[in-house]
Amino acid sequence: MSTCDAFEKHMQGHWKHKTLMKPNSYDYNMSSYQFDYFQQEVDWLYNTSDEWRTGCKADIYKRDKRGYMYATAIGHQCGCGSTAFDPADSKWIWNRTEDYGGYDTHPSFDLMEKIAKENKTMCFAGDSIDLQFFTALVNNLYRTRLFKSMHGNYDMPDVSVDQRPIPAVYSNETTGPVNYAKYWMCMQNIQEALVTFDYNMDGAIKTSHTARLRYYKTYSWAPWNFLLMDDCDIIIYTLGIHYDARGEMIAGHYGKNKFADDFQAAITTLADLSNNGKIAIWRSILPQHFDSSDGHYPHSQTDAECKPLQNNDANIDVVDNRTIKKVIQNYNTAASQEFAKHCHLQHSCQLQHTCKMNITATNCRTIYKHLVENNLTTKADIMKQLHKDKDGMVTGNILHWDIADLFNVAKWHSDNNDCSHFCYIPALYEEAFRRLNWLLAEK
């Protein structure tokens, strides 16, 4: 099965939620759930305990039980607080006629092992939802390690995770003077996780590989932050919910810029990164489920719980006479339209955009424009000199990590009043990282 075939089959899938009724007699060690859930999680599935609601506030879920579903914190969010939420055995059902490339049971583990063997650094850049992806990936690794110790899967290498903050150093010489609204557009630290895989033989470590996973905080487009990403081999980025979802889609933070203008600047940078040998990935914006006609934030806070999208027909978009399935909501529709303006699709299953962009453009906030405006002329001249024979034009490939459909489950949001962030559902994030595995398998 090709990557394209796998994606198309997977995107035709759907979630199946099975609510469990506890039988009169039950033995966890003999059950079919012992390889998918911890015993305490099975109790939650049988609704004999609701500790999962606030469990992530307890130290044990930050330490010994990190990776337990629902109860482990994810980014800034804690627990599954939606009124409609109920524990369930949730599985993504799709037409899997054959396994693809061995990526099956532990997609997060497989993903990071592959990156470690290649000695690469993968970076998430974005807002608090991107922090959730960073955290979910680390949580999934802890979860796999716990299962390995329980079931003695000696075919898998040992994995360890060492998290640490790296100071983000802004200076007049490297990034320009950064005096903008610091909370949203700058960061004190870059979050890093060192993920090490140890391969044992006869009780001794034979060899080991380490991958680096990072999170760069940048709410909406902030070109100065990308000047700190030289060490990233794989960069995953998106714009989204910090722009108005309607009209001209104006950014809510520094500059009040339009989504379309910042999108052009962002993909100019991603195309340049690809041209320089990096892997550039655009992540689809996750659906929101506010109690409004389109599911986006209604601009007037209500206490209503998150609601399923009212019109699923709105999840179909047509670009260049091609039907694009499951775009889901205004942000992704706008992104697909902007991609069509600046790029062309390389694959029939819409996994890769080839974009020819002018890195010296000044009609939007490109990195080049930022350098010139902040008198970093040496860096700006180097950028211009590198591409002088092509009038500043670069061509790069931007992969599309299309996962919005997986997250179209209103009851999985972290709280009634927060219909943007999600709580920690391991199966949800494993399916998302499965698609990322496939995307990187082509590179």
C-alpha positions as CSV (number, residue, x, y, z in Angstrom):
1,M,0.0,0.0,0.0
2,S,1.4,3.4,-1.0
3,T,1.5,6.4,1.4
4,C,-1.2,8.0,-0.7
5,D,-3.4,4.9,-0.6
6,A,-2.9,4.6,3.2
7,F,-3.8,8.3,3.7
8,E,-6.9,8.0,1.6
9,K,-8.2,4.9,3.3
10,H,-7.4,6.3,6.7
11,M,-9.2,9.6,6.0
12,Q,-12.3,7.6,5.0
13,G,-12.4,6.1,8.5
14,H,-14.5,7.1,11.5
15,W,-14.4,6.9,15.3
16,K,-16.3,4.0,17.0
17,H,-16.9,4.6,20.7
18,K,-17.8,1.6,22.8
19,T,-19.2,2.2,26.3
20,L,-18.5,-0.7,28.5
21,M,-20.8,-2.5,31.0
22,K,-18.9,-4.3,33.7
23,P,-19.8,-8.0,33.9
24,N,-20.5,-9.8,37.2
25,S,-17.0,-11.4,37.2
26,Y,-14.0,-9.8,35.5
27,D,-10.3,-10.7,35.3
28,Y,-8.1,-7.9,33.9
29,N,-5.2,-10.2,33.2
30,M,-7.4,-12.4,31.1
31,S,-9.3,-9.7,29.3
32,S,-8.8,-8.4,25.8
33,Y,-8.2,-4.9,27.1
34,Q,-5.0,-5.6,29.0
35,F,-2.9,-4.7,26.0
36,D,-4.7,-1.4,25.3
37,Y,-5.5,-0.1,28.7
38,F,-4.1,-0.1,32.2
39,Q,-6.2,-1.8,34.9
40,Q,-7.1,1.5,36.4
41,E,-8.2,2.8,33.0
42,V,-10.5,-0.2,32.6
43,D,-12.1,0.7,35.8
44,W,-12.8,4.2,34.3
45,L,-14.2,2.6,31.2
46,Y,-16.5,0.6,33.3
47,N,-17.4,3.8,35.1
48,T,-16.5,2.4,38.6
49,S,-14.3,5.5,39.3
50,D,-14.2,9.1,38.0
51,E,-10.7,9.9,39.2
52,W,-9.8,10.7,35.7
53,R,-11.7,14.0,35.9
54,T,-9.1,15.7,38.1
55,G,-6.4,13.1,38.2
56,C,-3.9,15.2,36.4
57,K,-3.7,17.6,39.3
58,A,-2.1,14.8,41.3
59,D,1.7,14.3,41.3
60,I,1.4,10.6,40.4
61,Y,0.1,11.4,37.0
62,K,3.0,13.7,36.4
63,R,5.5,11.0,37.4
64,D,4.7,7.3,37.9
65,K,1.5,7.3,35.8
66,R,2.4,9.8,33.2
67,G,0.8,8.5,30.0
68,Y,-2.5,7.4,31.6
69,M,-5.4,8.5,29.4
70,Y,-7.6,11.4,30.5
71,A,-5.8,12.0,33.8
72,T,-2.4,13.0,32.3
73,A,-2.1,16.8,31.6
74,I,-1.6,17.8,28.0
75,G,0.0,21.2,27.4
76,H,-1.8,23.7,29.7
77,Q,-4.9,21.6,29.9
78,C,-5.9,19.2,32.7
79,G,-8.5,16.4,32.4
80,C,-11.6,15.9,30.3
81,G,-14.1,18.4,31.6
82,S,-16.8,18.4,28.9
83,T,-20.2,17.7,30.3
84,A,-20.8,15.4,27.3
85,F,-17.6,13.4,27.9
86,D,-17.9,9.8,28.9
87,P,-15.1,7.2,29.1
88,A,-15.2,4.8,26.1
89,D,-13.1,2.3,24.2
90,S,-12.5,4.5,21.1
91,K,-11.0,3.2,17.9
92,W,-10.5,4.7,14.5
93,I,-12.2,2.3,12.0
94,W,-10.7,2.3,8.5
95,N,-10.3,-0.1,5.6
96,R,-6.8,-1.5,6.6
97,T,-6.4,-4.2,3.9
98,E,-2.7,-4.5,4.9
99,D,-0.3,-3.0,7.4
100,Y,1.8,-0.2,6.0
101,G,5.5,-0.2,6.6
102,G,5.3,-1.8,10.0
103,Y,3.7,1.4,11.5
104,D,0.9,-0.2,13.4
105,T,0.7,-0.6,17.1
106,H,2.8,2.2,18.5
107,P,2.9,5.1,15.9
108,S,4.4,7.6,18.4
109,F,7.2,5.2,19.3
110,D,7.8,4.3,15.7
111,L,7.9,7.9,14.7
112,M,10.5,9.0,17.3
113,E,12.6,5.8,16.8
114,K,12.8,6.6,13.1
115,I,13.9,10.2,13.9
116,A,16.4,9.0,16.5
117,K,18.0,6.6,14.0
118,E,18.5,9.5,11.7
119,N,19.8,11.7,14.5
120,K,17.3,14.4,13.7
121,T,15.5,17.2,15.6
122,M,11.7,17.6,15.1
123,C,10.2,20.9,16.1
124,F,6.6,22.0,16.7
125,A,6.2,25.7,16.3
126,G,2.9,27.4,17.2
127,D,0.5,28.1,20.0
128,S,-0.9,26.2,22.9
129,I,-2.4,23.5,20.6
130,D,1.1,22.8,19.2
131,L,2.3,22.5,22.8
132,Q,-0.4,19.9,23.2
133,F,1.0,17.9,20.3
134,F,4.5,18.1,21.8
135,T,3.2,17.0,25.2
136,A,0.9,14.2,23.7
137,L,3.9,12.7,21.8
138,V,5.9,12.6,25.1
139,N,2.9,11.2,27.0
140,N,2.5,8.5,24.4
141,L,6.2,7.5,24.8
142,Y,5.8,7.2,28.5
143,R,2.6,5.2,28.0
144,T,4.4,2.7,25.6
145,R,7.3,2.4,28.1
146,L,4.8,1.5,30.9
147,F,3.1,-1.1,28.7
148,K,6.5,-2.6,27.8
149,S,7.5,-3.0,31.4
150,M,4.1,-4.6,32.1
151,H,4.1,-7.1,29.3
152,G,7.8,-7.7,28.8
153,N,8.0,-6.8,25.1
154,Y,11.7,-7.4,24.6
155,D,11.6,-6.9,20.9
156,M,11.2,-3.2,21.5
157,P,14.2,-1.0,22.6
158,D,14.0,0.8,25.9
159,V,13.0,4.4,25.6
160,S,13.8,7.3,28.0
161,V,12.7,10.9,27.9
162,D,14.7,13.8,29.4
163,Q,12.8,17.1,29.3
164,R,14.5,20.4,29.8
165,P,14.0,24.0,28.9
166,I,16.5,25.8,26.7
167,P,16.7,29.6,27.1
168,A,15.4,31.5,24.1
169,V,18.0,34.1,23.4
170,Y,16.8,37.2,21.5
171,S,19.3,39.9,20.6
172,N,19.7,42.9,18.3
173,E,22.3,41.0,16.4
174,T,20.5,37.7,15.9
175,T,16.7,38.3,15.9
176,G,16.4,42.1,16.0
177,P,15.0,43.9,19.0
178,V,12.0,41.9,20.3
179,N,9.8,44.2,22.3
180,Y,6.4,43.0,21.2
181,A,3.7,41.5,23.4
182,K,6.0,39.0,24.9
183,Y,3.5,36.5,26.2
184,W,2.0,35.7,22.8
185,M,4.8,36.4,20.3
186,C,8.0,35.5,22.2
187,M,9.2,32.8,24.7
188,Q,11.5,32.6,27.6
189,N,12.4,29.0,26.9
190,I,12.3,26.5,24.1
191,Q,10.9,23.2,25.4
192,E,13.0,20.2,24.5
193,A,12.7,16.5,25.1
194,L,15.7,14.2,24.4
195,V,14.3,10.8,23.4
196,T,16.8,8.0,23.7
197,F,16.3,4.4,22.4
198,D,18.6,1.8,23.9
199,Y,19.1,-1.5,22.1
200,N,20.0,-4.3,24.5
201,M,21.7,-7.6,23.9
202,D,22.4,-10.1,26.6
203,G,21.5,-7.6,29.3
204,A,23.9,-4.9,28.0
205,I,23.2,-1.9,25.9
206,K,24.6,-2.6,22.5
207,T,23.8,0.8,20.9
208,S,21.6,3.8,21.4
209,H,20.0,6.5,19.3
210,T,18.7,9.9,20.4
211,A,16.1,12.2,18.8
212,R,15.4,15.8,19.9
213,L,11.8,17.0,20.1
214,R,11.2,20.7,20.6
215,Y,8.4,23.2,21.0
216,Y,8.7,26.9,19.9
217,K,6.1,29.2,21.3
218,T,4.8,31.5,18.6
219,Y,1.2,32.6,18.6
220,S,0.3,33.6,15.0
221,W,3.1,34.5,12.6
222,A,6.3,35.8,14.3
223,P,9.3,35.8,11.9
224,W,11.8,36.5,14.7
225,N,11.1,33.1,16.3
226,F,12.1,31.3,13.1
227,L,15.5,32.8,13.3
228,L,16.0,30.5,16.4
229,M,15.2,27.3,14.5
230,D,18.5,26.6,12.8
231,D,18.9,23.2,14.6
232,C,15.5,21.9,13.5
233,D,15.6,19.2,10.8
234,I,11.8,18.8,10.7
235,I,9.6,21.9,11.3
236,I,5.8,21.5,11.8
237,Y,3.9,24.8,11.8
238,T,0.4,26.2,11.3
239,L,-1.5,29.5,11.6
240,G,-5.0,29.4,13.0
241,I,-7.1,30.2,16.0
242,H,-5.4,33.4,16.9
243,Y,-6.9,35.0,13.8
244,D,-10.5,35.8,13.5
245,A,-12.3,32.9,11.9
246,R,-14.5,35.2,9.7
247,G,-14.2,38.1,7.3
248,E,-10.6,39.3,6.7
249,M,-9.4,37.0,9.5
250,I,-7.4,39.6,11.4
251,A,-4.7,38.4,13.9
252,G,-5.6,39.0,17.6
253,H,-2.0,39.9,18.6
254,Y,0.9,42.0,17.3
255,G,0.3,43.9,14.1
256,K,-3.4,43.0,13.6
257,N,-2.3,41.3,10.3
258,K,-4.5,39.5,7.9
259,F,-4.4,35.7,7.8
260,A,-3.7,35.7,4.0
261,D,-0.7,38.0,4.4
262,D,0.8,36.1,7.2
263,F,0.1,32.8,5.4
264,Q,2.2,34.0,2.5
265,A,5.0,35.0,4.7
266,A,4.8,31.7,6.6
267,I,4.9,29.4,3.5
268,T,7.7,31.6,2.1
269,T,9.8,30.6,5.1
270,L,8.7,26.9,4.9
271,A,9.6,26.8,1.2
272,D,13.0,28.3,2.0
273,L,13.6,25.8,4.8
274,S,12.7,22.9,2.4
275,N,15.0,24.4,-0.3
276,N,17.8,24.3,2.3
277,G,17.3,20.6,3.0
278,K,14.8,20.8,5.9
279,I,11.5,18.9,6.0
280,A,8.7,21.6,6.2
281,I,5.2,20.5,7.3
282,W,2.0,22.4,7.5
283,R,-0.4,21.0,10.1
284,S,-4.1,21.4,9.4
285,I,-5.9,23.6,12.0
286,L,-8.0,21.6,14.4
287,P,-11.8,22.0,14.5
288,Q,-13.5,24.1,17.1
289,H,-16.9,23.1,18.5
290,F,-18.3,26.3,20.1
291,D,-22.1,26.7,20.2
292,S,-22.2,28.9,17.1
293,S,-23.4,28.5,13.5
294,D,-20.0,27.5,12.2
295,G,-18.4,26.1,15.4
296,H,-15.9,28.9,15.7
297,Y,-15.6,31.3,18.7
298,P,-18.8,33.3,19.0
299,H,-17.1,36.5,20.4
300,S,-19.5,36.3,23.3
301,Q,-18.5,33.8,26.0
302,T,-21.3,31.4,26.9
303,D,-21.5,28.5,29.3
304,A,-22.9,26.2,26.7
305,E,-21.1,22.9,26.2
306,C,-19.1,22.2,23.1
307,K,-21.4,21.1,20.2
308,P,-20.9,18.8,17.1
309,L,-20.6,20.9,13.9
310,Q,-24.0,21.7,12.6
311,N,-23.3,21.4,8.9
312,N,-20.9,18.6,7.8
313,D,-21.4,19.6,4.2
314,A,-19.3,22.6,5.0
315,N,-16.4,20.2,5.4
316,I,-16.1,19.8,1.6
317,D,-14.1,22.4,-0.4
318,V,-13.4,22.7,-4.1
319,V,-10.1,24.1,-5.3
320,D,-9.1,24.2,-9.0
321,N,-12.1,22.0,-9.8
322,R,-10.9,19.3,-7.4
323,T,-13.0,18.2,-4.4
324,I,-11.0,18.3,-1.2
325,K,-12.6,16.2,1.5
326,K,-12.8,17.0,5.2
327,V,-11.2,20.4,5.1
328,I,-13.3,21.3,8.1
329,Q,-14.2,24.9,8.9
330,N,-13.0,28.3,7.9
331,Y,-9.3,28.2,8.8
332,N,-8.5,25.1,6.7
333,T,-10.7,26.4,3.9
334,A,-8.8,29.7,3.9
335,A,-5.5,27.8,4.0
336,S,-6.4,25.5,1.1
337,Q,-7.4,28.6,-1.0
338,E,-4.1,30.4,-0.2
339,F,-2.1,27.3,-1.0
340,A,-3.9,27.2,-4.4
341,K,-2.8,30.8,-5.0
342,H,0.9,30.3,-4.3
343,C,1.6,26.5,-4.9
344,H,0.6,23.5,-6.8
345,L,-0.1,20.0,-5.5
346,Q,2.5,17.4,-6.2
347,H,0.5,14.3,-5.2
348,S,-3.1,13.4,-6.1
349,C,-3.8,12.7,-2.4
350,Q,-2.8,16.3,-1.6
351,L,0.1,15.5,0.7
352,Q,2.7,17.9,-0.8
353,H,2.5,21.4,-2.0
354,T,5.3,22.7,-4.2
355,C,5.7,26.4,-3.7
356,K,7.8,28.9,-5.6
357,M,8.1,32.0,-3.4
358,N,10.1,35.2,-3.3
359,I,12.1,35.3,-0.1
360,T,12.9,39.0,-0.6
361,A,9.3,40.0,-0.9
362,T,8.2,42.9,1.3
363,N,4.4,42.9,0.6
364,C,4.0,40.8,3.7
365,R,6.0,40.2,6.9
366,T,8.7,37.9,5.5
367,I,11.8,37.1,7.5
368,Y,13.7,39.3,4.9
369,K,11.4,42.2,5.6
370,H,11.9,41.8,9.3
371,L,15.7,41.8,8.9
372,V,15.7,44.9,6.8
373,E,13.3,46.8,9.1
374,N,15.5,46.0,12.1
375,N,18.8,46.9,10.4
376,L,20.0,43.3,10.3
377,T,21.4,44.1,6.9
378,T,24.2,41.6,6.9
379,K,21.7,38.7,7.3
380,A,19.3,40.3,4.8
381,D,22.2,40.7,2.2
382,I,23.2,37.1,2.7
383,M,19.6,36.0,2.0
384,K,19.5,38.2,-1.1
385,Q,23.0,37.2,-2.3
386,L,22.2,33.5,-2.1
387,H,19.4,33.8,-4.5
388,K,20.4,36.7,-6.7
389,D,20.6,34.6,-9.8
390,K,16.9,33.7,-9.3
391,D,15.6,37.2,-8.3
392,G,15.0,36.0,-4.8
393,M,12.8,33.1,-5.8
394,V,13.1,29.7,-4.1
395,T,11.1,26.5,-4.7
396,G,10.4,24.2,-1.8
397,N,8.0,21.3,-0.9
398,I,5.6,21.7,2.0
399,L,4.1,18.5,3.3
400,H,0.5,18.6,4.5
401,W,-0.2,16.8,7.8
402,D,-4.0,16.6,7.4
403,I,-5.6,15.5,10.7
404,A,-8.6,17.9,11.3
405,D,-11.1,15.1,10.7
406,L,-9.6,13.0,13.5
407,F,-10.3,15.8,16.0
408,N,-13.9,16.4,14.9
409,V,-15.3,15.0,18.2
410,A,-16.9,17.7,20.3
411,K,-17.0,15.8,23.6
412,W,-13.2,15.4,23.6
413,H,-12.5,19.1,24.4
414,S,-10.9,19.9,27.7
415,D,-13.7,21.9,29.1
416,N,-17.2,23.2,28.3
417,N,-15.9,26.8,27.8
418,D,-12.8,25.7,25.9
419,C,-13.9,24.2,22.6
420,S,-10.5,24.6,21.0
421,H,-8.1,22.5,23.1
422,F,-8.5,18.7,23.6
423,C,-7.9,16.4,26.6
424,Y,-5.5,13.5,26.5
425,I,-7.0,10.7,24.4
426,P,-4.0,8.4,23.6
427,A,-5.8,6.7,20.7
428,L,-6.6,10.1,19.1
429,Y,-3.0,11.3,19.1
430,E,-1.7,7.9,18.0
431,E,-3.8,8.1,14.9
432,A,-2.6,11.6,14.2
433,F,1.1,10.5,14.6
434,R,0.3,7.5,12.4
435,R,-0.4,9.9,9.6
436,L,2.8,11.8,10.4
437,N,4.7,8.5,10.2
438,W,3.4,8.0,6.7
439,L,4.1,11.6,5.7
440,L,7.8,11.2,6.7
441,A,8.1,7.8,5.2
442,E,8.2,9.4,1.7
443,K,11.2,11.7,2.7
